[in-house]
Amino acid sequence: MTLKERIVRRAGTLFYQYGIKNVSMDDLASSLGISKRTLYENFRDKEEVLLTYLAGKRDERNNKIVEVINRSENMIEVFLYLIEYHKNKDLPSIKFYEDIYKYYPRIYKLIQQDVENNKIHIKTYLQQGIDQGYIRGNLNVDVAAFLVEESTYTYIRAAYLEKPPFSFQQLFFTMMVNFIRGISTYKGIQIIDDYLTNKTNENN
């Protein structure tokens, strides 16, 4: 791992845990055991570190989607693989989202552009599922894609709960599995129910 990669990875961990505003470049350098001068030799400022981190997360997600599509037999399997992948990912604190919105309008705008691009891709995947006969043909793909992408805000709202009676992973899993099941045809539902049965057996 290069120094730049180490910096970006460590920054992501700190940003997720404490928010962006609360992590100074001094804090980042100290946590890596490097000088602030070395840090600034690699990145112009904290915004560039954040932008690099988010771009890497986006590329990682997109590469995972391509990998899953290439090894799956149908779009229901794709959605289930992605649910498994995302439900085990670390989620940032509410401060992370708040700081981007308040202090990094350029990055917030880029994130919104990514959201719109994601909706286009989701609509394509849903239409493929319809063509394969696993997703209902009468589904409004525009509405469904909107609901999938906007579900992020459900996690953000849940983060404000003082003592939520569930983990964010449970929230994501329950929400997404039931959503996909609800838009599926009978043969799509069979795949999902087999998946849920296997998950239950694994936990027993």
C-alpha atoms as an extended CHARMM CRD file, in Angstrom:
* protein
*
       204  EXT
         1         1  MET       CA              0.0000000000        0.0000000000        0.0000000000  PROA      1               0.0000000000
         2         2  THR       CA              1.3890000000        3.4000000000       -0.9900000000  PROA      2               0.0000000000
         3         3  LEU       CA              1.5770000000        6.3060000000        1.4340000000  PROA      3               0.0000000000
         4         4  LYS       CA             -1.2790000000        8.0350000000       -0.3780000000  PROA      4               0.0000000000
         5         5  GLU       CA             -3.4310000000        4.9500000000       -0.0230000000  PROA      5               0.0000000000
         6         6  ARG       CA             -2.5930000000        4.7260000000        3.6830000000  PROA      6               0.0000000000
         7         7  ILE       CA             -3.5290000000        8.3560000000        4.1700000000  PROA      7               0.0000000000
         8         8  VAL       CA             -6.8440000000        7.9690000000        2.3730000000  PROA      8               0.0000000000
         9         9  ARG       CA             -7.7740000000        4.7770000000        4.2100000000  PROA      9               0.0000000000
        10        10  ARG       CA             -6.9350000000        6.2300000000        7.6220000000  PROA      10              0.0000000000
        11        11  ALA       CA             -8.7640000000        9.4550000000        6.8140000000  PROA      11              0.0000000000
        12        12  GLY       CA            -11.8720000000        7.4900000000        5.8400000000  PROA      12              0.0000000000
        13        13  THR       CA            -11.8190000000        5.6340000000        9.1620000000  PROA      13              0.0000000000
        14        14  LEU       CA            -11.4730000000        8.8570000000       11.1610000000  PROA      14              0.0000000000
        15        15  PHE       CA            -14.0510000000       10.7460000000        9.1050000000  PROA      15              0.0000000000
        16        16  TYR       CA            -16.5570000000        7.9350000000        9.4980000000  PROA      16              0.0000000000
        17        17  GLN       CA            -16.0380000000        7.7680000000       13.2540000000  PROA      17              0.0000000000
        18        18  TYR       CA            -15.7520000000       11.4250000000       14.2500000000  PROA      18              0.0000000000
        19        19  GLY       CA            -17.0660000000       13.4190000000       11.3020000000  PROA      19              0.0000000000
        20        20  ILE       CA            -14.9240000000       15.4550000000        8.9400000000  PROA      20              0.0000000000
        21        21  LYS       CA            -14.8740000000       18.7800000000       10.7760000000  PROA      21              0.0000000000
        22        22  ASN       CA            -13.5760000000       17.1620000000       13.9720000000  PROA      22              0.0000000000
        23        23  VAL       CA            -10.5470000000       15.5990000000       12.2360000000  PROA      23              0.0000000000
        24        24  SER       CA             -7.7560000000       18.0730000000       11.4820000000  PROA      24              0.0000000000
        25        25  MET       CA             -4.8470000000       17.4960000000        9.1610000000  PROA      25              0.0000000000
        26        26  ASP       CA             -2.6920000000       17.4530000000       12.3070000000  PROA      26              0.0000000000
        27        27  ASP       CA             -4.8430000000       14.6490000000       13.7120000000  PROA      27              0.0000000000
        28        28  LEU       CA             -4.5560000000       12.6940000000       10.4810000000  PROA      28              0.0000000000
        29        29  ALA       CA             -0.7860000000       13.0860000000       10.2610000000  PROA      29              0.0000000000
        30        30  SER       CA             -0.3330000000       12.1580000000       13.9230000000  PROA      30              0.0000000000
        31        31  SER       CA             -2.4880000000        9.0340000000       13.5960000000  PROA      31              0.0000000000
        32        32  LEU       CA             -0.3040000000        7.8720000000       10.7000000000  PROA      32              0.0000000000
        33        33  GLY       CA              2.9800000000        8.7130000000       12.3960000000  PROA      33              0.0000000000
        34        34  ILE       CA              4.0000000000       11.1360000000        9.6460000000  PROA      34              0.0000000000
        35        35  SER       CA              4.6830000000       14.8560000000        9.6040000000  PROA      35              0.0000000000
        36        36  LYS       CA              2.0860000000       17.3560000000        8.4950000000  PROA      36              0.0000000000
        37        37  ARG       CA              4.5390000000       18.4520000000        5.8090000000  PROA      37              0.0000000000
        38        38  THR       CA              4.5370000000       14.9330000000        4.3770000000  PROA      38              0.0000000000
        39        39  LEU       CA              0.7570000000       14.9600000000        4.4060000000  PROA      39              0.0000000000
        40        40  TYR       CA              0.6280000000       18.2220000000        2.4660000000  PROA      40              0.0000000000
        41        41  GLU       CA              3.1700000000       16.8970000000       -0.0200000000  PROA      41              0.0000000000
        42        42  ASN       CA              0.5710000000       14.2830000000       -0.9780000000  PROA      42              0.0000000000
        43        43  PHE       CA             -2.6870000000       16.2470000000       -0.6400000000  PROA      43              0.0000000000
        44        44  ARG       CA             -3.4650000000       19.9190000000       -1.0650000000  PROA      44              0.0000000000
        45        45  ASP       CA             -6.0030000000       20.0080000000        1.7790000000  PROA      45              0.0000000000
        46        46  LYS       CA             -8.5720000000       17.9790000000        3.6880000000  PROA      46              0.0000000000
        47        47  GLU       CA            -11.1600000000       18.4180000000        0.9440000000  PROA      47              0.0000000000
        48        48  GLU       CA             -8.8610000000       16.6910000000       -1.5410000000  PROA      48              0.0000000000
        49        49  VAL       CA             -8.3530000000       13.8100000000        0.9200000000  PROA      49              0.0000000000
        50        50  LEU       CA            -12.1210000000       13.4800000000        1.3280000000  PROA      50              0.0000000000
        51        51  LEU       CA            -12.7550000000       13.6570000000       -2.4080000000  PROA      51              0.0000000000
        52        52  THR       CA            -10.1300000000       10.9670000000       -3.0600000000  PROA      52              0.0000000000
        53        53  TYR       CA            -11.6660000000        8.7510000000       -0.3850000000  PROA      53              0.0000000000
        54        54  LEU       CA            -15.1920000000        9.0800000000       -1.7670000000  PROA      54              0.0000000000
        55        55  ALA       CA            -14.0280000000        8.4910000000       -5.3390000000  PROA      55              0.0000000000
        56        56  GLY       CA            -12.3090000000        5.3070000000       -4.2010000000  PROA      56              0.0000000000
        57        57  LYS       CA            -15.4620000000        4.1030000000       -2.4350000000  PROA      57              0.0000000000
        58        58  ARG       CA            -17.5060000000        4.8250000000       -5.5710000000  PROA      58              0.0000000000
        59        59  ASP       CA            -15.0690000000        2.9130000000       -7.7910000000  PROA      59              0.0000000000
        60        60  GLU       CA            -15.0010000000        0.0020000000       -5.3320000000  PROA      60              0.0000000000
        61        61  ARG       CA            -18.8100000000       -0.1640000000       -5.3800000000  PROA      61              0.0000000000
        62        62  ASN       CA            -19.0180000000        0.0300000000       -9.1710000000  PROA      62              0.0000000000
        63        63  ASN       CA            -16.3680000000       -2.6690000000       -9.6230000000  PROA      63              0.0000000000
        64        64  LYS       CA            -18.2080000000       -4.9270000000       -7.1780000000  PROA      64              0.0000000000
        65        65  ILE       CA            -21.4470000000       -4.5040000000       -9.1340000000  PROA      65              0.0000000000
        66        66  VAL       CA            -19.7440000000       -5.4480000000      -12.4160000000  PROA      66              0.0000000000
        67        67  GLU       CA            -18.1230000000       -8.4760000000      -10.7480000000  PROA      67              0.0000000000
        68        68  VAL       CA            -21.4330000000       -9.6540000000       -9.2940000000  PROA      68              0.0000000000
        69        69  ILE       CA            -23.3170000000       -9.2110000000      -12.5700000000  PROA      69              0.0000000000
        70        70  ASN       CA            -20.6950000000      -11.2360000000      -14.4440000000  PROA      70              0.0000000000
        71        71  ARG       CA            -21.0080000000      -14.2110000000      -12.0700000000  PROA      71              0.0000000000
        72        72  SER       CA            -24.7890000000      -14.1880000000      -11.5260000000  PROA      72              0.0000000000
        73        73  GLU       CA            -27.4320000000      -16.0660000000      -13.4720000000  PROA      73              0.0000000000
        74        74  ASN       CA            -30.1760000000      -13.4800000000      -12.9830000000  PROA      74              0.0000000000
        75        75  MET       CA            -30.8010000000      -10.0440000000      -11.5140000000  PROA      75              0.0000000000
        76        76  ILE       CA            -32.3690000000      -11.3710000000       -8.2980000000  PROA      76              0.0000000000
        77        77  GLU       CA            -29.0710000000      -13.0600000000       -7.5090000000  PROA      77              0.0000000000
        78        78  VAL       CA            -27.3090000000       -9.7670000000       -8.2780000000  PROA      78              0.0000000000
        79        79  PHE       CA            -29.4980000000       -7.8680000000       -5.8230000000  PROA      79              0.0000000000
        80        80  LEU       CA            -29.0210000000      -10.5150000000       -3.1120000000  PROA      80              0.0000000000
        81        81  TYR       CA            -25.2460000000      -10.5420000000       -3.5610000000  PROA      81              0.0000000000
        82        82  LEU       CA            -25.1870000000       -6.7610000000       -3.2500000000  PROA      82              0.0000000000
        83        83  ILE       CA            -27.3900000000       -6.8330000000       -0.1610000000  PROA      83              0.0000000000
        84        84  GLU       CA            -24.9450000000       -9.2690000000        1.4500000000  PROA      84              0.0000000000
        85        85  TYR       CA            -22.0140000000       -7.0910000000        0.4210000000  PROA      85              0.0000000000
        86        86  HSD       CA            -23.4510000000       -3.8080000000        1.7170000000  PROA      86              0.0000000000
        87        87  LYS       CA            -24.9930000000       -5.0770000000        4.9330000000  PROA      87              0.0000000000
        88        88  ASN       CA            -21.5240000000       -5.8770000000        6.2730000000  PROA      88              0.0000000000
        89        89  LYS       CA            -19.9920000000       -2.5230000000        5.3420000000  PROA      89              0.0000000000
        90        90  ASP       CA            -19.1530000000        0.0040000000        8.0280000000  PROA      90              0.0000000000
        91        91  LEU       CA            -21.5470000000        2.9420000000        8.1430000000  PROA      91              0.0000000000
        92        92  PRO       CA            -20.4150000000        6.4940000000        8.9410000000  PROA      92              0.0000000000
        93        93  SER       CA            -21.6140000000        8.5230000000       11.8800000000  PROA      93              0.0000000000
        94        94  ILE       CA            -24.3160000000       11.1140000000       11.2820000000  PROA      94              0.0000000000
        95        95  LYS       CA            -21.6160000000       13.7920000000       11.6170000000  PROA      95              0.0000000000
        96        96  PHE       CA            -20.0120000000       12.5460000000        8.4170000000  PROA      96              0.0000000000
        97        97  TYR       CA            -23.1270000000       13.3110000000        6.3680000000  PROA      97              0.0000000000
        98        98  GLU       CA            -23.8190000000       16.5640000000        8.1850000000  PROA      98              0.0000000000
        99        99  ASP       CA            -20.3010000000       17.8600000000        7.6160000000  PROA      99              0.0000000000
       100       100  ILE       CA            -20.3810000000       17.1580000000        3.8880000000  PROA      100             0.0000000000
       101       101  TYR       CA            -23.6860000000       19.0070000000        3.5960000000  PROA      101             0.0000000000
       102       102  LYS       CA            -22.5700000000       21.9790000000        5.7000000000  PROA      102             0.0000000000
       103       103  TYR       CA            -18.9220000000       22.4570000000        4.8040000000  PROA      103             0.0000000000
       104       104  TYR       CA            -18.2670000000       20.7840000000        1.4410000000  PROA      104             0.0000000000
       105       105  PRO       CA            -20.9230000000       21.9710000000       -1.0320000000  PROA      105             0.0000000000
       106       106  ARG       CA            -18.8320000000       21.0000000000       -4.0570000000  PROA      106             0.0000000000
       107       107  ILE       CA            -18.5020000000       17.4350000000       -2.8380000000  PROA      107             0.0000000000
       108       108  TYR       CA            -22.1610000000       17.3470000000       -1.8380000000  PROA      108             0.0000000000
       109       109  LYS       CA            -23.0750000000       18.3300000000       -5.3920000000  PROA      109             0.0000000000
       110       110  LEU       CA            -20.8610000000       15.5550000000       -6.7780000000  PROA      110             0.0000000000
       111       111  ILE       CA            -22.5520000000       13.0480000000       -4.4700000000  PROA      111             0.0000000000
       112       112  GLN       CA            -25.9490000000       14.1810000000       -5.7390000000  PROA      112             0.0000000000
       113       113  GLN       CA            -24.7300000000       13.6620000000       -9.3040000000  PROA      113             0.0000000000
       114       114  ASP       CA            -23.6180000000       10.1520000000       -8.3480000000  PROA      114             0.0000000000
       115       115  VAL       CA            -27.0800000000        9.5130000000       -6.9080000000  PROA      115             0.0000000000
       116       116  GLU       CA            -28.6810000000       10.4850000000      -10.2100000000  PROA      116             0.0000000000
       117       117  ASN       CA            -26.2630000000        8.2540000000      -12.1480000000  PROA      117             0.0000000000
       118       118  ASN       CA            -26.9870000000        5.3820000000       -9.7770000000  PROA      118             0.0000000000
       119       119  LYS       CA            -30.7140000000        5.7330000000      -10.4310000000  PROA      119             0.0000000000
       120       120  ILE       CA            -30.0500000000        5.2970000000      -14.1480000000  PROA      120             0.0000000000
       121       121  HSD       CA            -28.0560000000        2.1260000000      -13.5130000000  PROA      121             0.0000000000
       122       122  ILE       CA            -30.6660000000        0.7510000000      -11.1000000000  PROA      122             0.0000000000
       123       123  LYS       CA            -33.3950000000        1.2960000000      -13.7040000000  PROA      123             0.0000000000
       124       124  THR       CA            -31.2990000000       -0.6820000000      -16.1880000000  PROA      124             0.0000000000
       125       125  TYR       CA            -30.8680000000       -3.5640000000      -13.7160000000  PROA      125             0.0000000000
       126       126  LEU       CA            -34.5780000000       -3.5680000000      -12.8830000000  PROA      126             0.0000000000
       127       127  GLN       CA            -35.4960000000       -3.6640000000      -16.5580000000  PROA      127             0.0000000000
       128       128  GLN       CA            -33.1180000000       -6.5930000000      -17.0580000000  PROA      128             0.0000000000
       129       129  GLY       CA            -34.8820000000       -8.3700000000      -14.1920000000  PROA      129             0.0000000000
       130       130  ILE       CA            -38.2220000000       -7.7210000000      -15.8980000000  PROA      130             0.0000000000
       131       131  ASP       CA            -36.9180000000       -9.0300000000      -19.2220000000  PROA      131             0.0000000000
       132       132  GLN       CA            -35.6620000000      -12.1640000000      -17.4460000000  PROA      132             0.0000000000
       133       133  GLY       CA            -39.0610000000      -12.7190000000      -15.8410000000  PROA      133             0.0000000000
       134       134  TYR       CA            -37.8790000000      -12.3280000000      -12.2470000000  PROA      134             0.0000000000
       135       135  ILE       CA            -39.2900000000       -8.8500000000      -11.6080000000  PROA      135             0.0000000000
       136       136  ARG       CA            -42.9060000000       -7.8770000000      -12.2130000000  PROA      136             0.0000000000
       137       137  GLY       CA            -43.5510000000       -6.4460000000      -15.6560000000  PROA      137             0.0000000000
       138       138  ASN       CA            -45.9330000000       -3.7970000000      -14.3360000000  PROA      138             0.0000000000
       139       139  LEU       CA            -43.2810000000       -2.2940000000      -12.0600000000  PROA      139             0.0000000000
       140       140  ASN       CA            -42.7140000000        1.4380000000      -12.3890000000  PROA      140             0.0000000000
       141       141  VAL       CA            -38.9150000000        1.3140000000      -12.6830000000  PROA      141             0.0000000000
       142       142  ASP       CA            -38.5410000000        5.0790000000      -12.2190000000  PROA      142             0.0000000000
       143       143  VAL       CA            -40.2760000000        4.9630000000       -8.8460000000  PROA      143             0.0000000000
       144       144  ALA       CA            -38.4870000000        1.7630000000       -7.7920000000  PROA      144             0.0000000000
       145       145  ALA       CA            -35.0470000000        3.1700000000       -8.6690000000  PROA      145             0.0000000000
       146       146  PHE       CA            -35.8720000000        6.3420000000       -6.7560000000  PROA      146             0.0000000000
       147       147  LEU       CA            -36.8780000000        4.3340000000       -3.6690000000  PROA      147             0.0000000000
       148       148  VAL       CA            -33.7130000000        2.2190000000       -3.7470000000  PROA      148             0.0000000000
       149       149  GLU       CA            -31.3580000000        5.1730000000       -4.0280000000  PROA      149             0.0000000000
       150       150  GLU       CA            -33.2330000000        7.4230000000       -1.6080000000  PROA      150             0.0000000000
       151       151  SER       CA            -33.2640000000        4.6610000000        1.0170000000  PROA      151             0.0000000000
       152       152  THR       CA            -29.9050000000        6.0960000000        2.1260000000  PROA      152             0.0000000000
       153       153  TYR       CA            -31.8280000000        8.8030000000        3.9240000000  PROA      153             0.0000000000
       154       154  THR       CA            -33.5770000000        6.1620000000        6.0120000000  PROA      154             0.0000000000
       155       155  TYR       CA            -30.1970000000        5.2250000000        7.4970000000  PROA      155             0.0000000000
       156       156  ILE       CA            -29.4280000000        8.8810000000        8.1470000000  PROA      156             0.0000000000
       157       157  ARG       CA            -32.7210000000        9.4220000000        9.9650000000  PROA      157             0.0000000000
       158       158  ALA       CA            -32.1900000000        6.2400000000       11.9850000000  PROA      158             0.0000000000
       159       159  ALA       CA            -28.7790000000        7.5230000000       13.0540000000  PROA      159             0.0000000000
       160       160  TYR       CA            -30.5290000000       10.2380000000       15.0570000000  PROA      160             0.0000000000
       161       161  LEU       CA            -32.1990000000        7.6340000000       17.2760000000  PROA      161             0.0000000000
       162       162  GLU       CA            -30.6100000000        7.6300000000       20.7120000000  PROA      162             0.0000000000
       163       163  LYS       CA            -30.9360000000        3.8920000000       21.3090000000  PROA      163             0.0000000000
       164       164  PRO       CA            -32.2750000000        2.2090000000       18.1670000000  PROA      164             0.0000000000
       165       165  PRO       CA            -33.7110000000       -1.2840000000       18.8120000000  PROA      165             0.0000000000
       166       166  PHE       CA            -31.8210000000       -2.6000000000       15.7840000000  PROA      166             0.0000000000
       167       167  SER       CA            -28.4720000000       -2.2820000000       14.0920000000  PROA      167             0.0000000000
       168       168  PHE       CA            -28.0590000000       -0.3470000000       10.8590000000  PROA      168             0.0000000000
       169       169  GLN       CA            -27.1340000000       -3.6580000000        9.2240000000  PROA      169             0.0000000000
       170       170  GLN       CA            -30.4700000000       -5.1460000000       10.3190000000  PROA      170             0.0000000000
       171       171  LEU       CA            -32.2670000000       -2.0580000000        9.0330000000  PROA      171             0.0000000000
       172       172  PHE       CA            -30.5960000000       -2.2770000000        5.6390000000  PROA      172             0.0000000000
       173       173  PHE       CA            -31.0970000000       -6.0260000000        5.3010000000  PROA      173             0.0000000000
       174       174  THR       CA            -34.7730000000       -5.9950000000        6.3010000000  PROA      174             0.0000000000
       175       175  MET       CA            -35.5990000000       -3.0120000000        4.1370000000  PROA      175             0.0000000000
       176       176  MET       CA            -33.8410000000       -4.1750000000        0.9870000000  PROA      176             0.0000000000
       177       177  VAL       CA            -34.7820000000       -7.8770000000        1.0760000000  PROA      177             0.0000000000
       178       178  ASN       CA            -38.4460000000       -7.0640000000        1.5610000000  PROA      178             0.0000000000
       179       179  PHE       CA            -38.3430000000       -4.4070000000       -1.1260000000  PROA      179             0.0000000000
       180       180  ILE       CA            -36.8130000000       -6.7780000000       -3.6990000000  PROA      180             0.0000000000
       181       181  ARG       CA            -39.2530000000       -9.5260000000       -2.7260000000  PROA      181             0.0000000000
       182       182  GLY       CA            -42.1580000000       -7.1260000000       -3.1530000000  PROA      182             0.0000000000
       183       183  ILE       CA            -41.2510000000       -6.2930000000       -6.7630000000  PROA      183             0.0000000000
       184       184  SER       CA            -40.4560000000       -9.8810000000       -7.7630000000  PROA      184             0.0000000000
       185       185  THR       CA            -42.4700000000      -12.4250000000       -9.7280000000  PROA      185             0.0000000000
       186       186  TYR       CA            -43.2020000000      -15.8620000000       -8.3030000000  PROA      186             0.0000000000
       187       187  LYS       CA            -39.9460000000      -17.3490000000       -9.5770000000  PROA      187             0.0000000000
       188       188  GLY       CA            -38.0320000000      -14.3690000000       -8.2000000000  PROA      188             0.0000000000
       189       189  ILE       CA            -39.7260000000      -14.8100000000       -4.8290000000  PROA      189             0.0000000000
       190       190  GLN       CA            -38.6990000000      -18.4810000000       -4.8010000000  PROA      190             0.0000000000
       191       191  ILE       CA            -35.0280000000      -17.4980000000       -5.1000000000  PROA      191             0.0000000000
       192       192  ILE       CA            -35.3790000000      -14.9420000000       -2.3130000000  PROA      192             0.0000000000
       193       193  ASP       CA            -37.2380000000      -17.3230000000       -0.0110000000  PROA      193             0.0000000000
       194       194  ASP       CA            -34.5990000000      -20.0320000000       -0.5600000000  PROA      194             0.0000000000
       195       195  TYR       CA            -31.9640000000      -17.4280000000        0.3050000000  PROA      195             0.0000000000
       196       196  LEU       CA            -33.8310000000      -16.4350000000        3.4920000000  PROA      196             0.0000000000
       197       197  THR       CA            -34.2470000000      -20.0780000000        4.4880000000  PROA      197             0.0000000000
       198       198  ASN       CA            -30.5070000000      -20.6570000000        4.0780000000  PROA      198             0.0000000000
       199       199  LYS       CA            -29.7810000000      -17.5490000000        6.1500000000  PROA      199             0.0000000000
       200       200  THR       CA            -32.0530000000      -18.8320000000        8.9200000000  PROA      200             0.0000000000
       201       201  ASN       CA            -30.3490000000      -22.2250000000        8.8870000000  PROA      201             0.0000000000
       202       202  GLU       CA            -26.9290000000      -20.5740000000        9.0730000000  PROA      202             0.0000000000
       203       203  ASN       CA            -27.9740000000      -18.6270000000       12.1730000000  PROA      203             0.0000000000
       204       204  ASN       CA            -29.4000000000      -21.6870000000       13.9860000000  PROA      204             0.0000000000
